[in-house]
Amino acid sequence: MDDETLLAYFTGRLDGILGRRDTVRSGDPDYRIGFLDGRLEVFRLLAAVRRIVEENDR
């Protein structure tokens, strides 16, 4: 992988975590993969928090 590919991926991942999409870079497939990975990370984190809260409610 070259530096541009890594930069696009990690920029997309960060944007996915923050919940914002860069419309200029969104055409880059590496950015889109990173963005999706970032959104999945947020989803997993929220699911873990939800499980913890539900366990403490019992």
Secondary structure as GFF3:
##gff-version 3
##sequence-region A 1 58
A	DSSP	alpha_helix	3	18	.	.	.	ID=ss1
A	DSSP	three_ten_helix	25	27	.	.	.	ID=ss2
A	DSSP	alpha_helix	29	57	.	.	.	ID=ss3
###
